[in-house]
Every structure is written in structure tokens, then in C-alpha cells.
Amino acid sequence: MADAPLDCVEVGPPDADAAVIWLHGLGADGWDFQPIVPELGLPPDLRVRFIFPHAPRRPVTINMGLVMRAWYDIAELSLDERGQDVAGIEDSARRISALVERERQRGITPARLVLAGFSQGGAMALHVGLRHPERLAGLVALSCYLLLPARTERERSEASRGLPVFQAHGEHDDVVPLVAGEMTRDALVALGCEVTWRTYPVPHAVHPREIRDIGAFLAARLAGVSG
């Protein structure tokens, strides 16, 4: 069913007043990043609910059509907008946006919510966050790239101007090349986002120092009273 709700792993206190929706990469699942929550070093008084959705299962062309968890299909290793899976991207975007709305119904407004993701998940975090009609607390985009850049320039919301983005990339990434991250950084700056750009001496992975830097970004963006 195209718009079925996403199943999620959740971590956090029952009285959370802020949320992070964290999207995994191709072929992984919501459990992939759950173990890093205690490694973020967040202040103990920061009441954050972490939500790790499982992407839908779909055939992935570049992986010989095998069915796996993926936010959208990938036909080839290319950043060419013409070859991107627009239908899959939009389907996942609706489901992720529904999670943002669910958090509102649970008492957490978009101003107290960060969208985060790695690789495909980071690309989706940018795609959804830049289009959301209300200002989010921030975005975390790890080892990823900007989907549909020409459309994004047309479709981005006014609320995304000045949006804080923590963007990080591995210096030896052989899956999403560093240059793709640099191009994404430049595009985000051109769109008016406040980008914090970091690189780390790793391949397509997350560095321990990167985890601490993400924690510092989240603490800064989610500190303060409930919005």
C-alpha cells in the first residue's frame, strides 16, 4: 500500500519535548543507527525522542533487482537528475512527512524536530526538510547528496531559508564521492541554508568524532523550552 505508515524503532523518554527522525541508508533498517544514541553525548536534561523508521522494501535496480529496504530505486551510480526515481522519492517523502505530522499530534512541533539521515536517508532528510512548509529545528545530512536539485530550487519552502544543516562526508567515500557532498553543500548554501560542513578520514561510514559533532549540533538546536 503506497501510503502505509512506516514501522519505526523508538528510543527516548515518555515525556519527550523534542524529536529526531533518523533515516537509514540503502539496504539497512531502522535498527542501524539506534546504538549511537548514547554515544551522542546529549545533556541528560534534553528530553529527545529518537525515531528510526524502516524504509519500504522495493527492488533496487543497481543491486540486480534484489528486494531490500530502500527509500527509492537507484538505476545507476550517477547524480543525473533525469535518472532518479521520482515516484519512489515522492512516495517516501509522503511517509516521512506523515511521521513529522504524527509528532505534532504527540505534542512536538516542527520547530522542535530534526530530520537526520545517512546516504539515501540523508538525501531524503534534505528532500523533505527543504520542502516542509514550517521551519524545522535543523537537518543532519551524512554522506549524501541533493536529490532532484533543479526541482528542489523551485519547490523549496520559504521556511527553509536560514535552516541549520549539519552536513558531513567521508574523505575516502567510494559510494557517494566527496565531490557529491561538496556540490550538495554549495547548493544548500545557495538556497540560503546555514550549513555546518565537516569531513572525516573514513570511507562511506560514520567516524566517532562525527558522532560527537552530531550530538553537539542536536544539543544546540534542541536546547530550550518546548515549542
N, C-alpha and C positions, 0 to 999 in steps of 0.2 A: 504493500500500500504506500503510495508516493509520499504522503504526509504523515505517516505513522510517527508517534513520538519516539525520540531517541532514548534507549536504555542508558543509564548512567551509573557510574560509581561516585559516591559522595563521601566527603570527609569534612568534618568540622563540627562546631558546637551547635546545639539546637537553637540557641538564641543568636545566631549569626546576624550581623547587620551589614555585611559586605559579601561579595561573591566573586569567584574566579571560575570562568568556564574555560577549561583547558582541552584543546583538541589534539588528538594523537596523529601520528603520521601514517603513511600508506602501509597496510598490512598489519599494523599493531591494533591495540584496542584501548579501552578506557583505563585499564589497569597499568598501562605502560609508564605513565608519569606519576601515578599515585604515590609511589615510595619516596619521591623527592620532597613532599610537603614538609616533613620535619627538618629537611636539610636547608630550607629557605631561610631559616633563622628569623622568622617573623616575631615581633614583640608578643609576649603571652597575652596581652590585653587586647590584641587585634582579633576580633571575632569574625573570621572569614570562613565561608563555606566553599570548598573546592568541589567542582562538578566536572567529572571526566566522562564525557559521552562516548559511546561506542558508535563508530561510523556504520552506515548501512553496508551490507555485503553486496558486492557487484562484480561482474567480470572486469578485469583490468587488461586492456589490450597489450600493453608493453610487457606484461608478465604472462604472455601466451594465453590470455583469456581466462586465467585462473580466477575463481571467485574468492574474493577476500574483502576485508573491511577497507573501504576507500571512500573518501568524500566526493570523488569524481573520477571518471576514467582518464587514463593517460595513454595516448596513442603512440607517442614518441618522446624522446628526451629533447624537447625544444620549447622555447618560450614564445614561439609564434602564436599570437592570439587566434589566428584562423583555425588552428588545430585543437583548440581547447574545448572541453566537454561542457558547453554552456548549460545544457539541460541538467546534467549531474551537479554542476556548481550551484545552479539556482535551486534545485531540489534540496541540497544540503543546507543552503543558506536559509531557506524557509524553516527547516527543522531547528537550526541553531537559533534563529530569531525567536522561535517558539520557546526555547529554553530561557532566553532573556526575558520574555514576557511572563513565563512561569515564575521567575524570580521576583518580578514585580508583584505578582499575586501573593508571593510569600513574604512580602514586605521589604524587598531590596530593589531600589530604583536603579535605572541605568547609570546614574551618577556614582553609584557605589559598586559598580560591576566592571571587571576587567575581562576582556576576551584574550585568551592566550592560545598558542599552538606551535607545533613543531612540523616542519616540512609541509606536507599537504595541509595539516591542521593550521599551521601558521598562515598559509595562503588564504585559508577560509576565514581565519580570525580577521585578517586585513579586509577581505572582501565584505564580510558582514559589518564589521566595525565602522568602516568608512561610509557605509550607506545607512547606518542606523539613524533614524530621524531625531533621536535625542543623544546628547553628549554622554559617552561612556567615561568611566574613570580613566581608562587607558587601554592600550593594546600591547601584547607581548608577541613578537614575531620572530621565531627561531629557525634559522637555516631554511629560509623560504623565499618566495618571490611573489610579485604582484600579479594576480590573475586579471585578464581582460583589461589591460591598462587604459586603452582608449575609452572603453565603456566606463571604467571607473572614474575617469576625469569628468565625464558627463553626468554620471549617476551619484557621485559622492554627495553626502548631505552637507548643508551649511554648518550643522552641528559638529562636523568632523574637523573644521578649521581650528588649528591650535591643539588638536588632540595629541596627548602624550603617547609616544610609541617607543617601547624598548625593543630594539632590533639587534639581533646577534647572529653571527655566522662563523663557521669553522674555516680557518685559513687553508685547510687541506681538503675541503669538501669536494668529493668526486661524484656526488649525486646531484646536488644543486650547486653549481660552481659559485665561488666567491663573487665573481663579476655579476651574477644574477642578483645577489644580495646588495651589491653596491648600486646597481641600476634601480633596484627597489627603493633603497634609501634615498636616492636622488629624486625619484618620482614622489615619494612621500613628502619630502621637503618642498618640492614644487607645489604639492597640494596644500601646503600650509601646516602640516603636522610638525609637532615638536619631537624630533627624533633623537633618541639616545642610541648611538651606534657603537657596537663593540664587536671585536673579532677575537677568536681564541685559537690556540695551536692544536686543533683537533680536526678529524675528517667530518663526516655527516653524523655528528653526535653533539652531546652537551658536555661542556667542561665543568669541573667542580667550582671553579671561580665564577663561571657563568651563572650557576645556580644561586650563589650568594648575591650576585649582582641583580638577578631577577627578584630575589627576596627584598633587596633594598628598594627597588623600583615599586614593588607591590606595597611595601610598608609606607612609602611616601605618598602613593596615590590613594591608598585606602585608609590612611590615618584620619582621625577627626570623628565628628558625630555622625550618626546615621542620617542619610539624605533621603 
